C-alpha cells in the first residue's frame, strides 16, 4: 500500500499542523483506493520521500494505491468527547490528557465527510493528525483507536515548524507499519 497526495495538499497539512499549536490538529483524507494491475515490474515515476518503491512482481495483481484528493479538516473534539468509550483505551488517565496530546474526531464530522465524499465519488481513506513537539510515530493510543484499511498520516511539529511526516497502516496483528508516501504534482 502506498499513500499518494499532491505537494499542495501536504503543504496545507503542514500549515494546519502549525496553526493548531500547541494542540494536535486532525482531519480526514478523502480519496480512493485503487488496485493497480501490473504486467511487468515497474516503479512509480514520481518522487517518494521514503525512497524508491519496490516493483511488484510480473503477473501480480499489483499494489493498492490510496490516492488523496481532498482534506476534510476537523475540530479536535478531545475535550468534548470525554464520555466516549475510546477514552477507556488510553493508557494515560483522562485528567492528564488534553488536546495537546490527543485528538478526537466527532462521529457527526465523520458522517458529514462520508456523505460529502460519496457525493463526489470519494471515500474516507485515512485520518491525519499532528504530534506537537513529538515524532511522527503513532502512540499506543493511536494504535488502540485505529481502524483497519485506513492510512494514518502523522505530522511532527517541532518548535513552530512541521519537520517530518509519515503514514502508517495497521497490519493483521493490529500493529502499525510504515506506509510509503508518494508526493505528486504541485
C-alpha positions in Angstrom: 0.0 0.0 0.0 1.2 3.5 -0.9 -0.4 6.8 0.1 -0.3 9.3 -2.8 -1.0 13.0 -2.3 -0.1 16.3 -4.0 2.6 18.6 -2.7 -0.1 21.3 -2.3 -2.2 19.0 0.0 0.9 18.2 2.0 1.6 22.0 2.3 -2.0 22.5 3.6 -1.5 19.8 6.1 1.8 21.3 7.4 0.1 24.8 7.7 -2.8 23.3 9.6 -0.5 21.4 12.0 1.5 24.6 12.6 -1.6 26.8 13.1 -3.1 24.4 15.6 -0.2 24.7 18.0 0.0 23.9 20.9 -2.8 21.4 20.1 -3.0 18.5 17.8 -4.7 19.2 14.5 -6.8 16.4 12.9 -9.0 15.6 9.9 -9.8 13.1 7.3 -8.3 12.1 4.0 -10.8 11.8 1.2 -9.9 9.9 -1.9 -10.0 6.5 -3.5 -8.2 3.2 -3.0 -7.2 1.8 -6.4 -5.6 -1.6 -7.2 -3.1 -1.1 -9.9 -2.6 -4.2 -12.2 1.0 -4.9 -13.0 2.1 -6.7 -16.2 5.8 -6.3 -15.6 8.0 -4.8 -12.8 7.6 -1.1 -12.7 8.3 1.8 -10.4 6.2 4.9 -10.0 7.7 7.8 -12.0 7.1 10.2 -9.1 9.3 11.0 -6.1 8.9 9.5 -2.7 10.5 10.9 0.4 10.9 7.4 1.8 12.9 6.0 -1.1 12.0 4.1 -4.2 9.1 1.8 -4.2 9.7 -1.9 -4.7 8.3 -3.0 -8.1 5.5 -5.6 -8.0 6.4 -9.0 -9.4 5.4 -9.6 -13.0 1.9 -11.1 -13.3 0.8 -9.9 -9.8 -2.4 -8.1 -9.1 -0.3 -5.0 -8.3 -0.4 -2.7 -5.3 -3.2 -0.8 -3.7 -2.7 2.9 -4.0 -4.6 5.1 -1.6 -4.9 8.4 -3.5 -5.8 11.5 -1.5 -7.9 14.1 -3.5 -9.2 16.2 -0.6 -8.7 17.1 3.0 -11.6 17.3 5.4 -10.3 19.3 8.4 -12.0 18.5 11.7 -12.1 20.2 15.1 -10.1 18.4 17.7 -13.0 17.4 19.9 -11.0 15.6 22.6 -12.4 17.6 25.5 -16.0 17.4 24.2 -15.9 13.6 23.8 -15.0 12.8 27.4 -17.6 10.1 27.7 -16.7 8.2 24.5 -15.8 4.6 25.0 -12.5 5.0 23.1 -11.2 7.1 26.0 -11.0 4.0 28.1 -8.3 2.7 25.7 -6.0 5.5 26.7 -3.1 4.4 28.9 -2.8 7.9 30.3 -5.5 8.9 32.9 -8.2 11.2 31.4 -7.2 14.0 33.8 -3.7 14.0 32.4 -4.5 14.3 28.7 -5.5 17.3 26.7 -5.9 18.3 23.0 -2.1 19.0 23.2 -1.5 15.2 23.4 -4.7 13.7 21.9 -7.2 14.2 19.2 -10.8 13.1 18.6 -13.0 13.5 15.6 -16.7 13.7 16.4 -18.9 11.0 14.8 -21.0 13.7 13.2 -17.9 15.0 11.5 -17.1 11.5 10.2 -20.7 11.2 8.9 -20.6 14.6 7.2 -17.3 13.7 5.5 -18.6 10.4 4.4 -21.7 11.9 2.8 -19.8 14.8 1.1 -17.3 12.3 -0.2 -19.9 10.0 -1.6 -21.5 12.9 -3.5 -18.2 13.3 -5.3 -17.4 9.5 -5.6 -14.8 9.7 -2.8 -14.3 7.7 0.4 -12.7 8.4 3.7 -9.4 6.6 3.1 -7.5 7.9 6.1 -7.0 10.2 9.1 -4.4 12.8 9.7 -3.2 14.4 12.9 -0.2 16.2 14.3 2.2 15.4 17.1 3.3 18.8 18.5 6.9 18.5 19.8 6.9 14.7 19.2 8.0 12.4 16.3 5.6 11.3 13.6 5.3 7.9 15.2 1.9 6.6 16.4 1.3 6.4 20.1 -0.2 3.3 21.8 -3.5 5.2 22.0 -3.3 5.9 18.2 -2.9 2.2 17.6 -5.7 1.2 20.0 -8.2 3.5 18.3 -7.1 2.9 14.7 -9.3 1.2 12.1 -8.0 -1.3 9.5 -8.0 -0.2 5.9 -7.2 3.5 6.8 -4.0 5.4 6.3 -2.9 7.3 9.4 -0.8 10.3 8.4 1.1 11.9 11.3 2.9 15.3 11.1 5.6 16.1 13.6 5.8 19.8 14.5 9.0 20.9 16.4 9.1 24.4 17.6 6.6 26.0 15.2 7.6 24.1 12.0 6.5 20.8 10.6 9.7 18.8 10.4 8.5 15.3 9.4 5.5 13.3 8.3 4.9 9.6 8.0 1.9 7.5 7.1 1.1 4.3 8.9 -1.3 1.4 8.4 -2.3 -1.5 10.7 -1.2 -4.9 9.8 -3.1 -8.1 10.5 -1.7 -8.2 14.1 -3.0 -4.7 14.7 0.5 -3.2 14.7 1.3 -0.1 12.8 3.7 -0.5 9.8 5.1 2.5 7.9 3.3 3.2 4.6 5.3 4.9 1.9 4.1 8.4 0.9 4.4 9.4 -2.8 4.2 13.1 -3.5 3.0 14.0 -6.9 2.2 17.2 -8.8 2.4 20.6 -7.4 
